[in-house]
């Protein structure tokens, strides 16, 4: 589908709004006392924001999966889905969550992992006749480069001879008069797309347990922030620029700001920061032209290019100039991991 320029601009503007929402959520999580009382609502807003953004990408975009993948906290997806089902199933299902607060993130599309967890939880609910319980646990594995999600129900269970078929499209763990195994077959397909593994243990009349093992994102949380590092943020949206500034200042970075490419070039004449975070779409001089000017002037520094749409990146720019691309919408944790990777 050919996308005209007005639609591309709309997608970019919406992704800017989504980024503001996600960074506002991150700031609220750091500032609000008794965060546990509002965390379910914040997780719900975060989840809806990601899903809306990916719907826009899927509808209008030439989005490359490599670029649109992001770092995702699966605990927030689980909590959001369970909260929704708790409201619907409060008289039937008792949910018990044991989520590792230090769970490593995974890399991929938010909607893919949302679909995996939604289908697994739905499957467990539908396997329970009358009242029952579902236990969900997350953990990092000992080698710290993989995570596990374990979903256990006390439903009707699966006969041993059928366990090898549960991920086939024509198999159902529900009413045998229905053919509805498509959800589990899709779950397996998505997990294997991310080089993960899913397995199932079950016993008739005692329930089932689905175990998902996934690769985790590279871990940078133990890397110390080096005080005194300076970051230049080039972003024309005042609110987003202020949000990023406050969040990064909380990690002892010194922040310089610019609202367009001309201001970036003026600042570079006075001081070279340790890192530049620059947006694509800015007035007077946009990010692409500014980067071309930086390259011609011979400035050498790490650069994170923030894009509202993957198609906005100019392939003529030197790979040595742009260190990382971050696609909007992004949350602060994603950005911070790139910052630490580039400058500590």
KAWO-V311067 format. One record per backbone hydrogen bond with DSSP energy under -0.5 kcal/mol. NH is the residue of the N-H (numbers start at 1). CO is the residue of the C=O. Records with the same first field share a line. If there is no record, write none. Layout:
NH=CO, CO
This chain:
4=2
8=4
9=5
10=6
11=7
12=8
13=9
14=10
15=11
16=12
17=13
18=14
19=15
20=16
21=17
22=18
23=19
24=20
25=21
26=22
27=23
28=24
29=25
30=26
31=27
32=28
35=32
37=34
38=35
39=35
40=36
42=38
43=39
44=40
45=41
46=42
47=43
48=44
49=45
50=46
51=47
52=48
53=49
54=50
55=51
56=52
57=53
58=54
59=55
60=56
61=56, 57
68=64
69=65
70=108
72=106
74=72
76=73
77=73
78=74
79=75
80=76
81=77
82=78
83=79
84=80
85=81
86=82
87=83
88=84
89=85
90=86
92=89
93=89
94=132
95=93
96=134
98=136
100=98, 138
103=100
106=72
108=70
112=109
113=109
114=110
115=111
116=112
117=113
118=114
119=115
120=116
121=117
122=118
123=119
124=120
125=121
126=122
127=123
128=125
129=127
130=128
132=92
134=94
135=152
136=96
137=150
138=98
139=148
141=146
144=141
147=214
148=139
149=212
150=137
151=149, 210
152=135, 150
153=208
154=133
156=127
162=159
163=159, 160
165=162
166=162, 163
168=165
171=168
178=175
180=178
181=169
185=181
186=182
187=183
188=184
189=185
190=186
191=187
192=188
193=189
194=190, 191
195=192
196=191
197=213
199=211
201=209
203=207
205=156
206=203
207=203
208=153
209=201
210=151
211=199
212=149, 210
213=197
214=147
215=194
216=145
217=105
220=218
223=220
226=344
227=225
228=252
229=226
231=254
232=275
233=231, 256
234=232, 277
235=233, 258
238=236
241=237
242=238
243=239
244=240
245=241
246=242
247=243
248=244
249=245
250=246
251=248
252=249
253=248
254=229
256=231
258=233
261=285
264=260
265=261
266=262
267=263
268=264
269=265
270=266, 267
271=267
273=271
274=230
275=230
276=302
277=232
278=276, 304
279=234
280=306
282=280
285=283
287=280
288=280
290=286
291=287
292=288
293=289
294=290
295=291
296=292
297=293
298=294, 295
299=294
301=299
302=274
304=276
305=303, 324
306=278, 304
307=305, 326
312=309
313=310
315=313
317=314
321=318
322=318
323=303, 321
324=303
326=305
328=307
335=331
336=332
337=333
338=334
339=335
340=336
341=337
342=338
343=339
344=339, 340
